[in-house]
């Protein structure tokens, strides 16, 4: 997406005609033949879901101001949308006012939700903010606990992650060229920023890589190491986290001009995958779980099909819990190619980690900025930022391919989905 620190709302930037039948938030619109399995509760019957309970509530982050391209014609977004996940469809529980809550994360205890506010000014100062919410166990409703400013000049936060022990929140600051750490108190509230790691550098794309642009943070299974992307400087950063502070562990250079965006770790912790926004590729790296070091690149493969024409614009990257499949999204910018809005599916080789293309899915997608995996891996959810919809796609457990599309909800400018 295109980011512009001077205007936070404009920072982040052959579909079938099927949406018209669903006009209300939470409407369930099947796009599958009669008799096909459609409810989210199908995850209970999936072999991969044996150890995963189906989610009760879905939390959707949105853009509330000047989202690129605007909505599909509906009302402007108001903040975080809370939806109950029922067999008969998703129904709205609550709408929480929040400024550009573009990414969300759930605490390991499932008792708290955290959001970043993708803004560049707060209380007259150049900074973004992070919010903490309590989750009501029975209703799923959110109650604001507190809102903390990020480091000074730490504008346009792009991503956040909660440490596995639930004691720290890490944030990537796209506009601020930095990473922040905030302590999480026992009551779920966020403390003041305790750790700051400021970045330097640039890349060959003069428009998008004029300076560092941290884009994602990801804890490994140990919880003591943080992996992070820098779209502006074409690198993956690895940090250690101790006593609320970050220390640089190493840097791994990526394809010049590629624009590293999001990461996904294989369940074995042996492979690390990177989707790059500007060149629409996925790269596979080795990962040493003992040391936390990123190894050499093993493969780099396109997320768009051969013969793709126009501007490339990759976005999300999601790992299947089985470790067998990987999914990446592409968003349409300046392209007339039918797969400009699409989800690319890959099979993962268990021994080498390398990828084999399986499928490109484009039905019902309009600027799919975010993907989310159903607990257990029975379904993949695609959020159409410019279509105001959330689409559920069944994942074939044997092949990893996507089918049986179902629209589960309409939400203005949806850009993040998490479950609790």
Long-range contacts (C-beta under 8 A, 24 or more apart in sequence): 1-68, 1-277, 1-313, 1-315, 1-331, 1-369, 2-68, 2-208, 3-156, 3-174, 3-175, 3-208, 3-213, 5-120, 5-155, 5-156, 5-175, 6-120, 7-66, 8-65, 8-66, 8-100, 8-118, 8-119, 8-120, 8-121, 8-155, 8-156, 8-175, 9-63, 9-65, 9-66, 9-67, 9-100, 10-66, 10-68, 11-118, 11-156, 11-174, 11-175, 12-63, 12-67, 12-68, 12-102, 12-118, 12-158, 12-369, 12-415, 13-68, 13-69, 13-313, 13-331, 13-333, 14-338, 14-362, 15-341, 15-362, 15-363, 15-364, 15-365, 15-366, 16-363, 16-364, 18-363, 18-364, 18-405, 18-407, 19-72, 19-364, 19-387, 19-389, 19-407, 22-389, 22-407, 22-410, 23-410, 24-410, 25-81, 25-83, 25-92, 25-409, 25-410, 25-411, 26-83, 26-89, 26-90, 26-91, 26-92, 26-408, 26-409, 26-410, 27-89, 27-407, 27-409, 27-410, 28-88, 28-89, 28-90, 28-406, 28-407, 28-408, 29-406, 29-407, 30-406, 30-407, 31-363, 31-364, 31-404, 31-405, 31-406, 31-407, 32-403, 32-404, 32-405, 32-406, 36-404, 37-394, 37-404, 38-404, 38-406, 39-87, 39-88, 40-85, 40-86, 40-87, 40-90, 40-374, 40-379, 40-392, 40-408, 41-87, 42-378, 42-379, 42-394, 43-374, 43-375, 43-376, 43-378, 43-379, 45-378, 46-376, 46-377, 46-378, 46-397, 47-397, 48-320, 48-321, 48-322, 48-376, 48-377, 48-378, 48-397, 49-375, 49-376, 49-377, 49-378, 50-376, 51-376, 52-321, 52-375, 52-376, 52-377, 53-375, 54-85, 54-374, 54-375, 54-376, 55-85, 55-374, 55-375, 55-419, 55-420, 56-84, 56-85, 56-140, 56-420, 57-82, 57-83, 57-84, 57-85, 57-93, 57-135, 57-140, 57-419, 57-420, 58-82, 58-83, 58-84, 58-85, 58-90, 58-409, 58-417, 58-418, 58-419, 59-83, 59-104, 59-106, 59-113, 59-142, 59-417, 59-418, 59-419, 59-420, 60-383, 60-390, 60-409, 60-411, 60-414, 60-416, 60-417, 61-101, 61-102, 61-103, 61-104, 61-115, 61-414, 61-415, 61-416, 61-417, 62-100, 62-101, 62-102, 62-411, 62-412, 62-413, 62-414, 62-415, 62-416, 63-100, 63-102, 63-118, 63-385, 63-413, 63-415, 64-98, 64-99, 64-100, 64-101, 64-413, 65-99, 65-100, 67-385, 67-413, 67-415, 68-367, 68-385, 68-386, 69-367, 69-385, 69-386, 70-386, 70-413, 71-386, 71-388, 71-412, 71-413, 72-366, 72-384, 72-386, 72-387, 72-388, 72-389, 73-388, 74-388, 74-410, 74-412, 75-412, 76-412, 77-411, 77-412, 77-413, 78-412, 80-104, 80-113, 80-115, 80-133, 80-142, 81-411, 81-414, 82-140, 82-141, 82-142, 83-409, 83-411, 84-140, 85-419, 89-408, 90-390, 90-408, 90-409, 93-139, 93-140, 93-141, 94-140, 94-141, 94-142, 96-133, 96-142, 96-144, 98-131, 99-129, 101-131, 101-416, 102-158, 102-415, 102-416, 103-157, 103-158, 103-159, 103-160, 103-415, 103-416, 104-160, 104-416, 104-417, 104-418, 105-160, 105-161, 105-162, 105-169, 105-418, 106-135, 106-162, 106-418, 106-419, 106-420, 107-162, 107-166, 107-184, 107-188, 108-162, 108-164, 108-165, 108-166, 109-166, 110-135, 110-420, 111-135, 111-137, 111-188, 112-145, 112-184, 112-188, 113-142, 113-418, 113-420, 114-160, 114-162, 114-169, 114-190, 115-160, 116-157, 116-158, 116-159, 116-160, 116-171, 117-147, 117-157, 118-156, 118-157, 118-158, 119-155, 119-156, 120-155, 120-156, 120-175, 121-155, 122-149, 123-149, 125-149, 125-152, 126-152, 126-153, 126-155, 127-151, 127-152, 127-153, 127-154, 127-155, 127-176, 128-154, 128-155, 128-156, 128-157, 128-173, 128-175, 128-176, 129-157, 130-157, 130-160, 130-169, 130-171, 130-182, 130-190, 131-190, 132-184, 132-188, 132-189, 132-190, 133-188, 134-188, 135-420, 140-420, 145-187, 145-188, 145-189, 145-190, 146-189, 146-190, 147-190, 148-182, 148-190, 148-191, 148-192, 148-193, 149-193, 150-176, 150-180, 150-182, 150-193, 151-176, 151-178, 151-180, 151-193, 151-196, 153-178, 154-178, 154-180, 154-193, 154-196, 158-213, 158-214, 158-215, 158-216, 159-214, 159-215, 159-216, 159-217, 159-262, 160-217, 161-217, 161-218, 161-219, 161-226, 162-219, 163-219, 163-223, 163-241, 164-219, 164-221, 164-222, 164-223, 165-223, 168-241, 168-244, 170-217, 170-219, 170-226, 170-228, 170-241, 170-246, 171-217, 172-214, 172-215, 172-216, 172-217, 172-228, 172-229, 173-214, 174-213, 174-214, 174-215, 174-231, 175-213, 176-214, 177-211, 177-212, 177-213, 177-214, 177-232, 178-212, 178-214, 179-214, 179-217, 179-226, 179-228, 179-237, 179-239, 179-246, 181-241, 181-244, 181-245, 181-246, 183-244, 194-244, 194-245, 195-241, 195-244, 195-245, 195-246, 196-246, 197-237, 197-239, 197-246, 197-248, 199-230, 199-232, 199-233, 199-237, 200-233, 201-230, 201-232, 201-233, 201-235, 202-232, 202-233, 203-232, 203-233, 203-234, 203-256, 203-257, 203-259, 204-256, 204-257, 205-257, 205-259, 205-278, 208-232, 208-259, 208-278, 209-233, 209-234, 209-257, 209-259, 215-260, 215-261, 215-262, 215-277, 216-261, 216-262, 216-263, 218-263, 218-264, 218-265, 220-265, 220-269, 220-287, 220-289, 220-292, 221-265, 221-269, 221-289, 222-289, 222-292, 224-292, 225-249, 225-292, 227-263, 227-265, 227-272, 227-294, 228-263, 229-260, 229-261, 229-262, 229-263, 229-274, 230-260, 231-259, 231-260, 231-261, 231-277, 231-278, 232-259, 234-258, 234-259, 234-260, 235-260, 236-260, 236-263, 236-272, 236-274, 236-285, 236-294, 238-292, 238-293, 238-294, 240-292, 249-292, 249-293, 250-293, 250-294, 252-285, 252-294, 254-283, 254-297, 255-279, 255-281, 255-283, 255-300, 261-314, 261-315, 261-317, 262-315, 262-316, 262-317, 263-317, 264-317, 264-318, 264-319, 264-326, 265-319, 266-319, 266-323, 266-348, 266-353, 267-319, 267-321, 267-322, 267-323, 268-323, 270-353, 271-298, 271-348, 271-353, 273-317, 273-319, 273-326, 274-317, 275-303, 275-314, 275-315, 275-316, 275-317, 275-328, 276-314, 277-313, 277-314, 277-315, 278-312, 278-313, 279-312, 279-314, 280-304, 280-308, 280-312, 280-313, 280-314, 280-330, 281-314, 282-314, 282-317, 282-326, 282-328, 282-344, 282-346, 282-355, 284-353, 284-354, 284-355, 286-353, 298-352, 298-353, 298-354, 299-353, 299-354, 299-355, 301-346, 301-355, 301-357, 303-328, 303-329, 303-330, 303-344, 304-330, 304-337, 304-339, 304-340, 304-342, 304-344, 304-360, 305-339, 305-360, 308-335, 308-337, 308-339, 308-340, 309-335, 309-336, 309-337, 310-334, 310-335, 310-336, 310-337, 310-340, 311-335, 313-340, 315-368, 315-369, 315-370, 316-368, 316-369, 316-370, 316-371, 317-371, 318-371, 318-372, 318-373, 318-380, 319-373, 320-373, 320-377, 320-395, 320-400, 321-373, 321-375, 321-376, 321-377, 322-377, 323-348, 323-350, 324-348, 324-350, 324-400, 325-358, 325-395, 325-400, 326-355, 327-371, 327-380, 328-371, 329-368, 329-369, 329-370, 329-371, 329-382, 330-368, 331-367, 331-368, 331-369, 331-385, 332-366, 332-367, 338-362, 341-365, 341-366, 341-367, 341-368, 341-384, 342-368, 343-368, 343-371, 343-380, 343-382, 343-393, 343-402, 345-400, 345-401, 345-402, 346-400, 347-400, 358-399, 358-400, 358-401, 359-401, 359-402, 361-393, 361-402, 363-405, 364-389, 364-391, 364-405, 364-407, 365-391, 369-415, 370-414, 370-415, 370-416, 370-417, 372-417, 372-418, 372-419, 374-419, 375-419, 381-408, 381-417, 383-414, 383-415, 383-416, 383-417, 384-414, 385-413, 385-414, 385-415, 386-413, 388-412, 388-413, 388-414, 389-414, 390-414, 390-417
